[in-house]
Each structure stands twice: as C-alpha cells, then as structure tokens.
Amino acid sequence: MRKQVKQGTYRAAEDTFLLADVLSKYRFDRALEIGVGEGYVTAELAKRSKMVVGTDMDINAIRKTLQRLRDARLENVDLIVCDGAKPIQLKFDVCTFNPPYLPSDMADITFAGGKEGLETTKEWFDQCTSLLNHYGRIIFVASDLSNVSRLVSYINEKGFETKILARKEFFFEEISVIEAQKSQQGL
C-alpha cells in the first residue's frame, strides 16, 4: 500500500462546482459527504437536506468547512475527522464524494487516486454501500483520465446501476458526475 500524505486542503475547483450543481437539483433527508475539503459541497447539501454528515481526514478541512457553514448560518451538519466513512453507522439517502481520481503513485492524496486513479473511488464507494437506505444513491466525480469503464463495471458487479448526471470538458480531461443506485432487479 502506498504511503498516503495529504498536502493541504483540496480547494474547490471545476469538479467541485459541477458536483454541487448536480446536487442542487435534489432534496434529501440525510446526506453524507466524504472528503469535505473547504465545505463548498457540504454547504450546498446543508441547504437541501434535513441532516448532513461530512468527513475529512484533515482537521484543517473540517475547520474551513465549519467556518463556511457558520458564515452561511447552516447548523444541520455534523463534521467528523476520519478516513472515508469508516466510523459512520447511519443510513443516508445520498452518499457523495469528489475523490482524488487522477492516476498517480504520488503520495499527495488531495488529487492522486492511486495507480489507475480508481483506488480511492472504489474504497469510498464500498464504504458507502452499507450506509444507503433502501432507495439511496451514491453520487461522485470521475475523470476520463482514469479508467471510468472499469469503474462502472466494478460498480455494476456490486449490484448497482449507473448513469451519468453531468459532464464537463476541460482542455486536458472530461469530468463526469456519476450516480450509482441499487439495481431494481436485486430488490
């Protein structure tokens, strides 16, 4: 396993804004965000949910998110310093994340998602599967610089159906927001 080092808090960028835009079209009772960063998506979820739980392994990310929430007078969020969603035991309507997804063996996990760029996404996806209520969904960001078709196959093998909710092209990559929901055949 590669040594994981976080080089500061992930700053909101185009991928963050795309995810927040997609989530702005929904309402949730309970929402979970893994990797809150500076809290941009967390605040969007808090505006549209009864209760939000946000996690990040970086205490400074939690502090920045808390300040953003205070500034917006949003009080329906619980923040936890942890790796992924390991200590969480609630059920959610949605689990969301903008994982480090770029293929890289570098130690900076703010952007490096492992050799194929899928390792963190798979890990967080697996953690979320047991946290969904009956009709819950997982909504996350992926890049075409990683093997998205392999990721979708992995998710389908776990009994989920996927669809792309949004795409945006940049000069070097295409970012997608993907929704995974339990297959209706398995219910």
Buried (B, 14 or more C-beta within 10 A) or exposed (E): EEEBEBEEBBEBBEBBBBBBBBBEEBEBEBBBBBBBBBBBBBBBBBBBBEBBBBBBBBEEBBBBBBEBBEEBEBEEBEBBEBBBBEEBEEBBBBBBBBBBBBBBEBEBBBBBBBEBBBBBBBBBBBBBBEBBBEEBBBBBBBBBBBBBEEBBEBBEEBEBBBEEBBEBEEEEBEBBBBBBBBEEEEE
